[in-house]
Amino acid sequence: MNLLHANDRPGRYPPSWYAATAVPAPDRPALQGETRADVCIVGAGYTGLSAALHLARAGLRVVVLEAHRAGWGASGRNGGQVGSGQRLDQDWIEARLPGDARALWDIAEAAKALVQRLGADMPGVDWRPGIAHALRTPAEVGAARVYAERLARDYGYDRIEPLDRAALAGLIGSDAYAGGELDHGAGHIHPLNFALGLAAAAEAAGAVIHEHAEVTRLDPGPPALLHTRSGTVRADHVILACNGYLGGLEPAVAARVMPINNFIIATEPLGSRAPLAQPVAVADSRFVVNYWRQSPDGRLLFGGGESYGYRFPDIVATVRKPMRLVYPQLADARVEYAWGGTLAITMTRMPCFLRVRPHVLSASGYSGHGVALATMAGAILAEAVQGQAARFDVMARLPTPRFPGGAALRHPVLVLAMTWYALRDRLGI
């Protein structure tokens, strides 16, 4: 079974709060017949659309092939958080890639700025500053304070405000955590409207986007030949921007990148019961992360829970459980939207940038940190296609080993590992 077809109606956005509040977008026609491109991009999420935008602005002929709709996958379903840094902290990076640590920090900070700059001219993106990190133990609170001081000292990043237990509880309306911090340099957006804005901007720059155009086979060439059910694209360069929906299209990527499912619910408008004192987003320190924010119309958008098979579980039941632990006062709040989506992780939780072949590039596996990094990945892939590979090479040096047994065994290995970490979360370890 293919995750592109396991849980959603063909060519339809899932019935999320994001889809209900999305700006109007055209239904773009499928590819018909054969066409020629300098670059063919597979996938119209943040990575693919950002690459298309940057390449088209550079004057290249760009064709994007999307199996469903622009922003249909994780790019249009996620928590909307635009976080600081890479997926893992600078301590982890410095221990493994000391020569690249500063460059990796700078790429991540430029990624946030890129999202904010591009989104400023797009309708409905609604950038709002601030992400609070809710930490479960005093030890985590102390470690976070030390790390924030180091970021200020060594990287010049002084936007993180420490919060003790009372300050965090006052901000998020819950006393479930030992304390935390507020990153004033991070932010959050309407993720689907950002994807739709990227698509419109790429088309305005000259890129051609075909929806309902699932790629069924890639003959690498050169030139490469990409097959859909109703047409083909012959291209000098290929960018694979499929993330968790890659399927079996490219085994070298699939062996390193594992799809997992994550879920969000949206309550009814809460009025005076809305818990957040400020319009910030929140993420906690569990391995299976809970994350949430309030919508402009006063709903709580709460994400949590993961699954590792093809079919989604009962989403409301899955997400209500952690939401009630954080907000028992909202146990009776009506859930009006519930949706899931498929993201992708790697063994290290760091993104996977690969030269699959000399003219076939891939970026994926953002591991829940993709709003900023996937958008920046598109810009970096566009640079590499044009022969400017310095930032691509930095990202490609991040260790993203194959899952044990490759694509064939990655699923049972991941399930065992995630079951262990979920148990640690429940035990508070």
FENGI-V483819 format. One record per residue. N is the residue number from 1. RES is the residue in one letter. NEAR is the number of other ideal C-beta (glycine too) atoms within 10 Angstrom. Layout:
n:N res:RES near:NEAR
n:N res:RES near:NEAR
This chain:
n:1 res:M near:9
n:2 res:N near:12
n:3 res:L near:19
n:4 res:L near:19
n:5 res:H near:15
n:6 res:A near:13
n:7 res:N near:16
n:8 res:D near:21
n:9 res:R near:10
n:10 res:P near:11
n:11 res:G near:14
n:12 res:R near:11
n:13 res:Y near:21
n:14 res:P near:21
n:15 res:P near:13
n:16 res:S near:22
n:17 res:W near:21
n:18 res:Y near:26
n:19 res:A near:18
n:20 res:A near:12
n:21 res:T near:15
n:22 res:A near:19
n:23 res:V near:14
n:24 res:P near:7
n:25 res:A near:18
n:26 res:P near:13
n:27 res:D near:9
n:28 res:R near:19
n:29 res:P near:12
n:30 res:A near:17
n:31 res:L near:25
n:32 res:Q near:11
n:33 res:G near:7
n:34 res:E near:10
n:35 res:T near:17
n:36 res:R near:13
n:37 res:A near:24
n:38 res:D near:18
n:39 res:V near:28
n:40 res:C near:28
n:41 res:I near:35
n:42 res:V near:28
n:43 res:G near:28
n:44 res:A near:33
n:45 res:G near:30
n:46 res:Y near:31
n:47 res:T near:32
n:48 res:G near:35
n:49 res:L near:33
n:50 res:S near:30
n:51 res:A near:32
n:52 res:A near:32
n:53 res:L near:27
n:54 res:H near:23
n:55 res:L near:30
n:56 res:A near:23
n:57 res:R near:16
n:58 res:A near:16
n:59 res:G near:11
n:60 res:L near:20
n:61 res:R near:17
n:62 res:V near:31
n:63 res:V near:23
n:64 res:V near:31
n:65 res:L near:27
n:66 res:E near:30
n:67 res:A near:26
n:68 res:H near:22
n:69 res:R near:25
n:70 res:A near:30
n:71 res:G near:28
n:72 res:W near:26
n:73 res:G near:31
n:74 res:A near:26
n:75 res:S near:31
n:76 res:G near:28
n:77 res:R near:27
n:78 res:N near:26
n:79 res:G near:24
n:80 res:G near:26
n:81 res:Q near:24
n:82 res:V near:29
n:83 res:G near:25
n:84 res:S near:21
n:85 res:G near:24
n:86 res:Q near:25
n:87 res:R near:22
n:88 res:L near:16
n:89 res:D near:14
n:90 res:Q near:20
n:91 res:D near:12
n:92 res:W near:15
n:93 res:I near:22
n:94 res:E near:16
n:95 res:A near:9
n:96 res:R near:14
n:97 res:L near:16
n:98 res:P near:9
n:99 res:G near:9
n:100 res:D near:17
n:101 res:A near:19
n:102 res:R near:14
n:103 res:A near:17
n:104 res:L near:22
n:105 res:W near:21
n:106 res:D near:13
n:107 res:I near:21
n:108 res:A near:20
n:109 res:E near:18
n:110 res:A near:16
n:111 res:A near:27
n:112 res:K near:21
n:113 res:A near:13
n:114 res:L near:18
n:115 res:V near:25
n:116 res:Q near:16
n:117 res:R near:11
n:118 res:L near:18
n:119 res:G near:22
n:120 res:A near:10
n:121 res:D near:9
n:122 res:M near:20
n:123 res:P near:14
n:124 res:G near:17
n:125 res:V near:24
n:126 res:D near:18
n:127 res:W near:17
n:128 res:R near:19
n:129 res:P near:18
n:130 res:G near:20
n:131 res:I near:25
n:132 res:A near:26
n:133 res:H near:23
n:134 res:A near:26
n:135 res:L near:23
n:136 res:R near:18
n:137 res:T near:14
n:138 res:P near:12
n:139 res:A near:10
n:140 res:E near:18
n:141 res:V near:22
n:142 res:G near:14
n:143 res:A near:15
n:144 res:A near:20
n:145 res:R near:17
n:146 res:V near:10
n:147 res:Y near:15
n:148 res:A near:19
n:149 res:E near:13
n:150 res:R near:14
n:151 res:L near:20
n:152 res:A near:13
n:153 res:R near:10
n:154 res:D near:13
n:155 res:Y near:15
n:156 res:G near:9
n:157 res:Y near:18
n:158 res:D near:13
n:159 res:R near:15
n:160 res:I near:22
n:161 res:E near:15
n:162 res:P near:16
n:163 res:L near:24
n:164 res:D near:14
n:165 res:R near:15
n:166 res:A near:10
n:167 res:A near:16
n:168 res:L near:26
n:169 res:A near:18
n:170 res:G near:14
n:171 res:L near:21
n:172 res:I near:25
n:173 res:G near:19
n:174 res:S near:21
n:175 res:D near:12
n:176 res:A near:15
n:177 res:Y near:23
n:178 res:A near:18
n:179 res:G near:23
n:180 res:G near:28
n:181 res:E near:21
n:182 res:L near:22
n:183 res:D near:24
n:184 res:H near:15
n:185 res:G near:18
n:186 res:A near:23
n:187 res:G near:25
n:188 res:H near:24
n:189 res:I near:24
n:190 res:H near:26
n:191 res:P near:25
n:192 res:L near:30
n:193 res:N near:23
n:194 res:F near:27
n:195 res:A near:34
n:196 res:L near:27
n:197 res:G near:26
n:198 res:L near:30
n:199 res:A near:28
n:200 res:A near:19
n:201 res:A near:19
n:202 res:A near:28
n:203 res:E near:20
n:204 res:A near:11
n:205 res:A near:17
n:206 res:G near:16
n:207 res:A near:27
n:208 res:V near:18
n:209 res:I near:24
n:210 res:H near:21
n:211 res:E near:23
n:212 res:H near:19
n:213 res:A near:26
n:214 res:E near:22
n:215 res:V near:23
n:216 res:T near:12
n:217 res:R near:10
n:218 res:L near:20
n:219 res:D near:12
n:220 res:P near:15
n:221 res:G near:17
n:222 res:P near:15
n:223 res:P near:17
n:224 res:A near:20
n:225 res:L near:17
n:226 res:L near:27
n:227 res:H near:16
n:228 res:T near:20
n:229 res:R near:11
n:230 res:S near:13
n:231 res:G near:16
n:232 res:T near:18
n:233 res:V near:28
n:234 res:R near:17
n:235 res:A near:25
n:236 res:D near:17
n:237 res:H near:24
n:238 res:V near:29
n:239 res:I near:29
n:240 res:L near:26
n:241 res:A near:32
n:242 res:C near:28
n:243 res:N near:30
n:244 res:G near:24
n:245 res:Y near:26
n:246 res:L near:25
n:247 res:G near:19
n:248 res:G near:8
n:249 res:L near:19
n:250 res:E near:22
n:251 res:P near:13
n:252 res:A near:17
n:253 res:V near:23
n:254 res:A near:22
n:255 res:A near:20
n:256 res:R near:23
n:257 res:V near:30
n:258 res:M near:22
n:259 res:P near:24
n:260 res:I near:20
n:261 res:N near:24
n:262 res:N near:26
n:263 res:F near:23
n:264 res:I near:26
n:265 res:I near:27
n:266 res:A near:21
n:267 res:T near:24
n:268 res:E near:15
n:269 res:P near:16
n:270 res:L near:19
n:271 res:G near:7
n:272 res:S near:5
n:273 res:R near:16
n:274 res:A near:16
n:275 res:P near:17
n:276 res:L near:18
n:277 res:A near:11
n:278 res:Q near:13
n:279 res:P near:14
n:280 res:V near:21
n:281 res:A near:25
n:282 res:V near:29
n:283 res:A near:22
n:284 res:D near:24
n:285 res:S near:19
n:286 res:R near:18
n:287 res:F near:14
n:288 res:V near:17
n:289 res:V near:17
n:290 res:N near:22
n:291 res:Y near:23
n:292 res:W near:28
n:293 res:R near:23
n:294 res:Q near:23
n:295 res:S near:21
n:296 res:P near:10
n:297 res:D near:11
n:298 res:G near:14
n:299 res:R near:21
n:300 res:L near:25
n:301 res:L near:21
n:302 res:F near:27
n:303 res:G near:26
n:304 res:G near:24
n:305 res:G near:22
n:306 res:E near:21
n:307 res:S near:18
n:308 res:Y near:16
n:309 res:G near:13
n:310 res:Y near:15
n:311 res:R near:11
n:312 res:F near:20
n:313 res:P near:15
n:314 res:D near:10
n:315 res:I near:20
n:316 res:V near:14
n:317 res:A near:13
n:318 res:T near:20
n:319 res:V near:26
n:320 res:R near:21
n:321 res:K near:11
n:322 res:P near:20
n:323 res:M near:23
n:324 res:R near:14
n:325 res:L near:12
n:326 res:V near:23
n:327 res:Y near:21
n:328 res:P near:10
n:329 res:Q near:12
n:330 res:L near:20
n:331 res:A near:9
n:332 res:D near:6
n:333 res:A near:20
n:334 res:R near:9
n:335 res:V near:18
n:336 res:E near:13
n:337 res:Y near:21
n:338 res:A near:21
n:339 res:W near:24
n:340 res:G near:23
n:341 res:G near:24
n:342 res:T near:22
n:343 res:L near:25
n:344 res:A near:26
n:345 res:I near:24
n:346 res:T near:22
n:347 res:M near:21
n:348 res:T near:18
n:349 res:R near:16
n:350 res:M near:25
n:351 res:P near:28
n:352 res:C near:26
n:353 res:F near:23
n:354 res:L near:21
n:355 res:R near:15
n:356 res:V near:16
n:357 res:R near:16
n:358 res:P near:10
n:359 res:H near:18
n:360 res:V near:23
n:361 res:L near:27
n:362 res:S near:29
n:363 res:A near:30
n:364 res:S near:33
n:365 res:G near:30
n:366 res:Y near:29
n:367 res:S near:24
n:368 res:G near:22
n:369 res:H near:22
n:370 res:G near:30
n:371 res:V near:27
n:372 res:A near:29
n:373 res:L near:28
n:374 res:A near:27
n:375 res:T near:27
n:376 res:M near:27
n:377 res:A near:31
n:378 res:G near:27
n:379 res:A near:21
n:380 res:I near:29
n:381 res:L near:31
n:382 res:A near:26
n:383 res:E near:18
n:384 res:A near:23
n:385 res:V near:25
n:386 res:Q near:16
n:387 res:G near:6
n:388 res:Q near:11
n:389 res:A near:16
n:390 res:A near:10
n:391 res:R near:21
n:392 res:F near:21
n:393 res:D near:14
n:394 res:V near:18
n:395 res:M near:25
n:396 res:A near:18
n:397 res:R near:15
n:398 res:L near:21
n:399 res:P near:11
n:400 res:T near:23
n:401 res:P near:11
n:402 res:R near:16
n:403 res:F near:22
n:404 res:P near:13
n:405 res:G near:12
n:406 res:G near:13
n:407 res:A near:19
n:408 res:A near:12
n:409 res:L near:13
n:410 res:R near:21
n:411 res:H near:17
n:412 res:P near:13
n:413 res:V near:14
n:414 res:L near:19
n:415 res:V near:14
n:416 res:L near:9
n:417 res:A near:14
n:418 res:M near:18
n:419 res:T near:11
n:420 res:W near:10
n:421 res:Y near:14
n:422 res:A near:15
n:423 res:L near:11
n:424 res:R near:13
n:425 res:D near:17
n:426 res:R near:10
n:427 res:L near:7
n:428 res:G near:8
n:429 res:I near:10
